[in-house]
Amino acid sequence: MYYLLGFIVLAINGLIYYFAFYSPQQQKDWETLPTLPEYLSQHPECQTEDNENARCFSCGSDKVIFQPLTCLEDPRYKHFCVSCGKRLFRSKAIMS
Ligand SMILES: [Zn+2]
């Protein structure tokens, strides 16, 4: 009985991990965002002194922050504007 329970817990964890981390929907969604160079070529006015960041094209705010797509270990980041909430571009952490 305990073995069975352990197996179920493992299976559920695996499923959660799969859907949270490798979620095809999230991946697809993420891929629709431009990369920073693409974003800057579409919105050259958003260039800032920071080579790794940009301004929001929608409201002009420079309060653009990023967060991992799913969980903290996720190397895929989405960058969005704090002021208006628009998602702006994506980036990927360099895996060490
Ligand atoms: Zn904005």
Residues whose N, C-alpha, C, O or C-beta is under 5 A from the ligand:
A	BS01	ZN	C56 S58 C59 G60 S61 C81 S83 C84 G85
